[in-house]
Amino acid sequence: MKFGIISLGNHAMNRVMPAIKSSGNEISAIYSRNMEKAEKESMKYGSKPYDNLDRFFSDSEFEAVYISSPNFMHFQHAERSINEGKNVLVEKQMTLKNVEAEKLVDLVAKKNLHIAVGFHMRFNPAVDDIKKMISNGELGEIAHIHGTWAHLSTGSRMDPDSRWWSEDDKVGGGSVMGTGVHVIDTINYILGRKPDSVYGIKRPEGRLIEDTETIIMRYRDTVGEALSSRSIAGAFNSLVIQGSKTTLVAENIFGTSVACSLKKGGKIIKEYGDGNVYQKEVSSFVDLVSGRKSTIAQVKDGEIVVKIVNAANESDATKQEVRL
Protein backbone atom coordinates (compact mmCIF):
# COMPACT_ATOMS: atom_id res chain seq x y z
CA MET A 1 0.00 0.00 0.00
CA LYS A 2 1.20 3.51 -0.80
CA PHE A 3 1.15 5.97 2.10
CA GLY A 4 1.31 9.73 2.29
CA ILE A 5 2.70 11.17 5.53
CA ILE A 6 1.30 14.30 7.18
CA SER A 7 3.75 15.84 9.66
CA LEU A 8 7.15 14.63 10.80
CA GLY A 9 7.13 14.18 14.54
CA ASN A 10 9.76 12.07 16.28
CA HIS A 11 7.34 9.18 16.75
CA ALA A 12 6.57 9.12 13.04
CA MET A 13 10.20 9.29 11.94
CA ASN A 14 11.62 6.87 14.51
CA ARG A 15 8.90 4.23 14.69
CA VAL A 16 5.96 4.32 12.31
CA MET A 17 7.59 5.37 9.04
CA PRO A 18 10.29 2.68 9.34
CA ALA A 19 7.48 0.21 10.14
CA ILE A 20 5.58 1.19 6.99
CA LYS A 21 8.64 0.32 4.93
CA SER A 22 9.63 -2.84 6.83
CA SER A 23 6.09 -4.21 6.57
CA GLY A 24 6.37 -4.15 2.77
CA ASN A 25 4.53 -0.91 2.10
CA GLU A 26 5.63 2.33 0.45
CA ILE A 27 5.86 5.99 1.44
CA SER A 28 5.23 7.95 -1.75
CA ALA A 29 4.70 11.49 -0.38
CA ILE A 30 5.67 13.45 2.74
CA TYR A 31 4.10 16.73 3.86
CA SER A 32 5.68 19.00 6.46
CA ARG A 33 5.55 22.75 7.02
CA ASN A 34 9.35 22.43 7.21
CA MET A 35 10.40 21.74 3.61
CA GLU A 36 14.00 21.01 4.56
CA LYS A 37 12.80 18.31 6.93
CA ALA A 38 10.43 16.88 4.31
CA GLU A 39 13.22 16.73 1.73
CA LYS A 40 15.60 15.00 4.14
CA GLU A 41 13.07 12.30 5.05
CA SER A 42 11.96 11.89 1.43
CA MET A 43 15.50 10.94 0.45
CA LYS A 44 15.31 7.96 2.82
CA TYR A 45 12.10 6.61 1.30
CA GLY A 46 12.26 7.69 -2.34
CA SER A 47 9.17 9.83 -1.88
CA LYS A 48 8.08 13.32 -2.96
CA PRO A 49 8.40 16.16 -0.41
CA TYR A 50 5.75 18.84 0.02
CA ASP A 51 5.21 21.89 2.21
CA ASN A 52 1.83 22.65 0.64
CA LEU A 53 -1.07 20.41 1.62
CA ASP A 54 -3.09 21.10 -1.54
CA ARG A 55 -0.21 19.98 -3.75
CA PHE A 56 0.43 17.01 -1.45
CA PHE A 57 -3.05 15.71 -2.26
CA SER A 58 -3.28 16.80 -5.92
CA ASP A 59 0.16 15.71 -7.13
CA SER A 60 0.56 12.38 -5.37
CA GLU A 61 -0.80 8.90 -5.79
CA PHE A 62 -1.33 7.17 -2.47
CA GLU A 63 -4.16 5.16 -0.97
CA ALA A 64 -3.71 6.01 2.70
CA VAL A 65 -2.52 8.85 4.90
CA TYR A 66 -0.60 8.51 8.15
CA ILE A 67 -1.19 11.57 10.37
CA SER A 68 1.24 12.47 13.15
CA SER A 69 0.56 16.19 13.40
CA PRO A 70 0.00 17.93 16.78
CA ASN A 71 -3.16 16.77 18.57
CA PHE A 72 -5.19 19.88 17.78
CA MET A 73 -4.63 19.35 14.04
CA HIS A 74 -5.68 15.69 13.91
CA PHE A 75 -9.31 16.47 13.12
CA GLN A 76 -8.66 18.87 10.26
CA HIS A 77 -6.06 16.58 8.69
CA ALA A 78 -8.21 13.46 9.07
CA GLU A 79 -11.30 15.22 7.72
CA ARG A 80 -9.36 16.57 4.73
CA SER A 81 -7.83 13.16 4.00
CA ILE A 82 -11.19 11.37 4.08
CA ASN A 83 -12.74 14.01 1.84
CA GLU A 84 -9.84 13.45 -0.57
CA GLY A 85 -10.80 9.77 -0.70
CA LYS A 86 -7.96 8.44 1.45
CA ASN A 87 -8.04 5.95 4.29
CA VAL A 88 -6.43 7.26 7.47
CA LEU A 89 -4.12 6.01 10.21
CA VAL A 90 -3.97 8.79 12.80
CA GLU A 91 -1.93 9.02 15.97
CA LYS A 92 -3.62 9.20 19.34
CA GLN A 93 -5.61 10.94 20.44
CA MET A 94 -7.91 10.96 17.42
CA THR A 95 -9.44 14.39 18.17
CA LEU A 96 -9.60 16.76 21.14
CA LYS A 97 -13.35 17.44 21.06
CA ASN A 98 -16.24 14.99 21.27
CA VAL A 99 -18.06 16.69 18.41
CA GLU A 100 -15.01 16.29 16.16
CA ALA A 101 -14.83 12.57 16.91
CA GLU A 102 -18.55 12.21 16.15
CA LYS A 103 -18.09 14.02 12.83
CA LEU A 104 -15.33 11.63 11.80
CA VAL A 105 -17.50 8.62 12.69
CA ASP A 106 -20.26 9.97 10.45
CA LEU A 107 -17.85 10.96 7.67
CA VAL A 108 -16.17 7.56 7.25
CA ALA A 109 -19.58 5.89 7.16
CA LYS A 110 -20.73 8.32 4.46
CA LYS A 111 -17.55 7.95 2.39
CA ASN A 112 -17.15 4.19 2.97
CA LEU A 113 -13.56 4.68 4.12
CA HIS A 114 -11.60 3.85 7.28
CA ILE A 115 -9.96 5.75 10.11
CA ALA A 116 -7.71 3.76 12.43
CA VAL A 117 -5.95 5.06 15.54
CA GLY A 118 -2.37 4.30 16.57
CA PHE A 119 -3.01 2.41 19.80
CA HIS A 120 -0.01 0.12 19.36
CA MET A 121 -0.54 -1.81 22.61
CA ARG A 122 -3.14 -3.92 20.81
CA PHE A 123 -0.22 -5.52 18.96
CA ASN A 124 1.70 -6.71 21.99
CA PRO A 125 1.05 -10.48 21.90
CA ALA A 126 0.56 -10.48 25.67
CA VAL A 127 -2.50 -8.25 25.24
CA ASP A 128 -4.12 -10.77 22.91
CA ASP A 129 -3.35 -13.60 25.34
CA ILE A 130 -4.93 -11.61 28.18
CA LYS A 131 -8.02 -10.87 26.08
CA LYS A 132 -8.45 -14.59 25.34
CA MET A 133 -8.02 -15.55 29.02
CA ILE A 134 -10.70 -13.05 30.03
CA SER A 135 -13.14 -14.11 27.31
CA ASN A 136 -12.77 -17.85 28.00
CA GLY A 137 -13.42 -17.37 31.72
CA GLU A 138 -9.98 -18.51 32.85
CA LEU A 139 -9.75 -15.61 35.34
CA GLY A 140 -13.37 -15.82 36.48
CA GLU A 141 -15.52 -12.73 36.85
CA ILE A 142 -13.29 -9.67 36.51
CA ALA A 143 -13.67 -7.37 39.50
CA HIS A 144 -10.85 -4.90 38.89
CA ILE A 145 -8.26 -3.99 36.26
CA HIS A 146 -5.46 -1.53 36.92
CA GLY A 147 -3.00 -0.31 34.30
CA THR A 148 -0.05 2.04 34.81
CA TRP A 149 2.14 3.73 32.21
CA ALA A 150 4.32 6.34 33.92
CA HIS A 151 7.84 7.73 33.91
CA LEU A 152 9.91 10.54 35.39
CA SER A 153 10.27 13.55 33.12
CA THR A 154 12.49 16.34 34.45
CA GLY A 155 13.22 18.31 31.27
CA SER A 156 11.23 20.75 29.18
CA ARG A 157 10.52 20.69 25.45
CA MET A 158 12.96 23.17 23.90
CA ASP A 159 12.20 22.32 20.26
CA PRO A 160 9.82 25.01 18.89
CA ASP A 161 7.96 22.28 16.98
CA SER A 162 7.13 20.58 20.31
CA ARG A 163 5.92 23.58 22.31
CA TRP A 164 2.30 22.71 21.57
CA TRP A 165 2.66 20.02 24.25
CA SER A 166 2.56 22.88 26.79
CA GLU A 167 -0.55 24.62 25.42
CA ASP A 168 -3.96 23.55 26.77
CA ASP A 169 -5.96 24.09 23.60
CA LYS A 170 -3.43 22.27 21.41
CA VAL A 171 -2.56 19.18 23.45
CA GLY A 172 -5.75 18.50 25.45
CA GLY A 173 -4.00 17.07 28.52
CA GLY A 174 -0.70 16.07 30.08
CA SER A 175 0.43 12.55 30.91
CA VAL A 176 -2.93 11.16 29.82
CA MET A 177 -2.22 12.25 26.24
CA GLY A 178 1.28 10.80 26.28
CA THR A 179 0.57 7.39 27.77
CA GLY A 180 -2.78 7.25 29.59
CA VAL A 181 -4.85 6.93 26.43
CA HIS A 182 -2.97 3.71 25.60
CA VAL A 183 -3.93 2.24 28.97
CA ILE A 184 -7.56 3.27 28.47
CA ASP A 185 -7.79 1.67 25.03
CA THR A 186 -6.05 -1.48 26.26
CA ILE A 187 -8.61 -1.94 29.04
CA ASN A 188 -11.48 -1.30 26.61
CA TYR A 189 -9.97 -3.78 24.16
CA ILE A 190 -9.38 -6.68 26.54
CA LEU A 191 -12.85 -6.30 28.06
CA GLY A 192 -14.48 -5.88 24.67
CA ARG A 193 -16.70 -3.00 25.73
CA LYS A 194 -16.73 0.67 26.70
CA PRO A 195 -17.30 1.99 30.23
CA ASP A 196 -20.64 3.28 31.46
CA SER A 197 -19.16 6.09 33.54
CA VAL A 198 -15.87 7.81 34.36
CA TYR A 199 -14.27 9.48 37.37
CA GLY A 200 -11.07 11.49 36.95
CA ILE A 201 -8.48 12.65 39.49
CA LYS A 202 -5.59 14.91 38.46
CA ARG A 203 -2.41 16.26 39.98
CA PRO A 204 -2.12 19.26 40.14
CA GLU A 205 -5.83 19.62 40.75
CA GLY A 206 -7.78 21.78 38.32
CA ARG A 207 -5.17 21.90 35.55
CA LEU A 208 -5.84 20.52 32.09
CA ILE A 209 -2.17 19.68 31.52
CA GLU A 210 -1.49 17.47 34.53
CA ASP A 211 1.61 15.52 35.48
CA THR A 212 -0.36 12.63 36.99
CA GLU A 213 -3.88 11.40 36.32
CA THR A 214 -6.00 8.47 37.42
CA ILE A 215 -9.10 7.68 35.40
CA ILE A 216 -11.53 5.25 37.02
CA MET A 217 -13.98 3.57 34.64
CA ARG A 218 -17.08 1.58 35.53
CA TYR A 219 -17.83 -1.33 33.18
CA ARG A 220 -21.02 -2.75 34.69
CA ASP A 221 -19.57 -5.10 37.35
CA THR A 222 -15.92 -4.40 36.53
CA VAL A 223 -13.88 -1.40 37.65
CA GLY A 224 -11.06 -0.27 35.37
CA GLU A 225 -8.33 2.13 36.44
CA ALA A 226 -5.79 3.89 34.18
CA LEU A 227 -2.85 5.69 35.80
CA SER A 228 -0.50 7.90 33.81
CA SER A 229 2.26 10.14 35.13
CA ARG A 230 5.38 12.12 34.28
CA SER A 231 6.44 12.25 37.93
CA ILE A 232 7.03 8.63 38.94
CA ALA A 233 10.54 7.16 39.02
CA GLY A 234 10.88 3.41 38.47
CA ALA A 235 7.20 3.04 37.62
CA PHE A 236 5.54 -0.37 37.67
CA ASN A 237 4.24 -0.09 34.09
CA SER A 238 2.07 -3.14 34.29
CA LEU A 239 -1.48 -4.39 33.97
CA VAL A 240 -3.15 -6.18 36.89
CA ILE A 241 -6.39 -8.11 36.26
CA GLN A 242 -8.11 -9.41 39.39
CA GLY A 243 -10.81 -12.02 38.90
CA SER A 244 -12.87 -14.41 41.00
CA LYS A 245 -10.64 -17.36 40.02
CA THR A 246 -7.17 -15.81 39.99
CA THR A 247 -5.13 -12.64 39.53
CA LEU A 248 -3.10 -12.05 36.38
CA VAL A 249 -0.20 -9.58 36.25
CA ALA A 250 1.35 -8.44 32.98
CA GLU A 251 4.66 -7.03 34.19
CA ASN A 252 6.26 -4.18 32.22
CA ILE A 253 3.67 -4.54 29.47
CA PHE A 254 3.23 -0.83 28.75
CA GLY A 255 5.90 0.57 26.48
CA THR A 256 7.10 0.49 22.90
CA SER A 257 8.53 -3.05 22.89
CA VAL A 258 6.93 -6.43 23.58
CA ALA A 259 9.35 -7.42 26.36
CA CYS A 260 7.12 -8.38 29.30
CA SER A 261 5.90 -11.37 31.28
CA LEU A 262 2.61 -12.81 32.48
CA LYS A 263 2.19 -14.00 36.07
CA LYS A 264 -0.83 -15.97 37.21
CA GLY A 265 -1.23 -16.62 40.89
CA GLY A 266 2.25 -15.17 41.44
CA LYS A 267 4.00 -17.55 39.01
CA ILE A 268 5.39 -16.64 35.59
CA ILE A 269 3.39 -18.48 32.92
CA LYS A 270 4.78 -16.80 29.80
CA GLU A 271 7.52 -14.38 28.76
CA TYR A 272 7.66 -12.24 25.64
CA GLY A 273 10.65 -10.69 23.94
CA ASP A 274 10.50 -10.40 20.17
CA GLY A 275 8.29 -8.45 17.80
CA ASN A 276 7.65 -4.99 16.40
CA VAL A 277 4.29 -3.57 17.49
CA TYR A 278 4.41 -0.76 14.93
CA GLN A 279 5.03 -3.13 12.04
CA LYS A 280 2.05 -5.18 13.19
CA GLU A 281 -0.01 -1.99 13.56
CA VAL A 282 0.69 -0.97 9.95
CA SER A 283 -0.04 -4.49 8.67
CA SER A 284 -3.31 -4.54 10.60
CA PHE A 285 -4.26 -1.19 9.08
CA VAL A 286 -3.60 -2.57 5.59
CA ASP A 287 -5.75 -5.60 6.49
CA LEU A 288 -8.57 -3.29 7.59
CA VAL A 289 -8.49 -1.29 4.37
CA SER A 290 -8.26 -4.50 2.31
CA GLY A 291 -11.32 -6.02 3.97
CA ARG A 292 -9.44 -8.63 5.95
CA LYS A 293 -9.73 -9.38 9.67
CA SER A 294 -8.06 -6.65 11.74
CA THR A 295 -7.73 -5.81 15.43
CA ILE A 296 -6.54 -2.23 14.94
CA ALA A 297 -8.45 0.49 16.82
CA GLN A 298 -11.04 1.94 14.47
CA VAL A 299 -12.84 5.27 14.40
CA LYS A 300 -15.44 4.32 17.02
CA ASP A 301 -12.71 3.05 19.35
CA GLY A 302 -10.99 6.41 18.92
CA GLU A 303 -14.25 8.22 19.65
CA ILE A 304 -14.70 6.29 22.90
CA VAL A 305 -11.24 7.26 24.18
CA VAL A 306 -11.84 10.93 23.30
CA LYS A 307 -15.07 10.88 25.29
CA ILE A 308 -13.47 9.10 28.26
CA VAL A 309 -10.66 11.67 28.48
CA ASN A 310 -13.09 14.58 28.25
CA ALA A 311 -15.40 12.99 30.82
CA ALA A 312 -12.42 12.64 33.16
CA ASN A 313 -11.66 16.35 32.69
CA GLU A 314 -15.26 17.18 33.59
CA SER A 315 -15.17 14.82 36.56
CA ASP A 316 -11.98 16.35 37.95
CA ALA A 317 -13.60 19.79 37.74
CA THR A 318 -16.96 18.81 39.24
CA LYS A 319 -15.77 16.04 41.60
CA GLN A 320 -18.61 13.91 40.24
CA GLU A 321 -18.77 10.66 38.32
CA VAL A 322 -19.67 11.37 34.67
CA ARG A 323 -21.83 9.02 32.62
CA LEU A 324 -20.90 8.41 29.00
Secondary structure as the mmCIF struct_conf table of DSSP 4:
data_model
#
loop_
_struct_conf.conf_type_id
_struct_conf.id
_struct_conf.beg_label_comp_id
_struct_conf.beg_label_asym_id
_struct_conf.beg_label_seq_id
_struct_conf.end_label_comp_id
_struct_conf.end_label_asym_id
_struct_conf.end_label_seq_id
STRN STRN1 LYS A 2 ILE A 6
HELX_RH_AL_P HELX_RH_AL_P1 ASN A 10 HIS A 11
HELX_RH_PI_P HELX_RH_PI_P1 ALA A 12 VAL A 16
HELX_RH_AL_P HELX_RH_AL_P2 MET A 17 SER A 22
TURN_TY1_P TURN_TY1_P1 SER A 23 GLY A 24
STRN STRN2 GLU A 26 TYR A 31
BEND BEND1 ARG A 33 ARG A 33
HELX_RH_AL_P HELX_RH_AL_P3 MET A 35 TYR A 45
TURN_TY1_P TURN_TY1_P2 GLY A 46 GLY A 46
STRN STRN3 LYS A 48 TYR A 50
BEND BEND2 ASP A 51 ASP A 51
HELX_RH_AL_P HELX_RH_AL_P4 LEU A 53 ASP A 59
BEND BEND3 GLU A 63 GLU A 63
STRN STRN4 ALA A 64 ILE A 67
BEND BEND4 SER A 69 SER A 69
HELX_RH_3T_P HELX_RH_3T_P1 ASN A 71 MET A 73
HELX_RH_AL_P HELX_RH_AL_P5 HIS A 74 ASN A 83
TURN_TY1_P TURN_TY1_P3 GLU A 84 GLY A 85
STRN STRN5 ASN A 87 VAL A 90
HELX_LH_PP_P HELX_LH_PP_P1 GLU A 91 GLU A 91
BEND BEND5 LYS A 92 MET A 94
BEND BEND6 LEU A 96 LYS A 97
HELX_RH_AL_P HELX_RH_AL_P6 ASN A 98 LYS A 111
TURN_TY1_P TURN_TY1_P4 ASN A 112 ASN A 112
STRN STRN6 ILE A 115 VAL A 117
HELX_RH_3T_P HELX_RH_3T_P2 HIS A 120 PHE A 123
BEND BEND7 ASN A 124 ASN A 124
HELX_RH_AL_P HELX_RH_AL_P7 PRO A 125 SER A 135
TURN_TY1_P TURN_TY1_P5 ASN A 136 LEU A 139
BEND BEND8 GLU A 141 GLU A 141
STRN STRN7 ILE A 142 ALA A 150
STRN STRN8 LEU A 152 LEU A 152
BEND BEND9 ASP A 159 ASP A 159
HELX_RH_3T_P HELX_RH_3T_P3 PRO A 160 SER A 166
HELX_RH_AL_P HELX_RH_AL_P8 ASP A 168 VAL A 171
BEND BEND10 GLY A 174 GLY A 174
HELX_RH_AL_P HELX_RH_AL_P9 SER A 175 SER A 175
HELX_RH_PI_P HELX_RH_PI_P2 VAL A 176 GLY A 180
HELX_RH_AL_P HELX_RH_AL_P10 VAL A 181 LEU A 191
TURN_TY1_P TURN_TY1_P6 GLY A 192 GLY A 192
BEND BEND11 ARG A 193 ARG A 193
BEND BEND12 ASP A 196 ASP A 196
STRN STRN9 SER A 197 ARG A 203
BEND BEND13 PRO A 204 PRO A 204
TURN_TY1_P TURN_TY1_P7 GLU A 205 GLY A 206
BEND BEND14 LEU A 208 ILE A 209
BEND BEND15 ASP A 211 ASP A 211
STRN STRN10 THR A 212 TYR A 219
TURN_TY1_P TURN_TY1_P8 ARG A 220 ASP A 221
STRN STRN11 THR A 222 SER A 229
BEND BEND16 ARG A 230 ARG A 230
STRN STRN12 SER A 231 SER A 231
TURN_TY1_P TURN_TY1_P9 ALA A 233 GLY A 234
STRN STRN13 LEU A 239 GLY A 243
BEND BEND17 SER A 244 LYS A 245
STRN STRN14 THR A 247 GLU A 251
TURN_TY1_P TURN_TY1_P10 ASN A 252 ASN A 252
BEND BEND18 PHE A 254 SER A 257
STRN STRN15 CYS A 260 LYS A 264
TURN_TY1_P TURN_TY1_P11 GLY A 265 GLY A 266
STRN STRN16 LYS A 267 TYR A 272
HELX_RH_AL_P HELX_RH_AL_P11 VAL A 277 VAL A 289
TURN_TY1_P TURN_TY1_P12 SER A 290 GLY A 291
BEND BEND19 ARG A 292 ARG A 292
BEND BEND20 ILE A 296 ILE A 296
STRN STRN17 ALA A 297 GLN A 298
HELX_RH_AL_P HELX_RH_AL_P12 VAL A 299 THR A 318
TURN_TY1_P TURN_TY1_P13 LYS A 319 LYS A 319
BEND BEND21 GLN A 320 GLN A 320
STRN STRN18 VAL A 322 ARG A 323
#
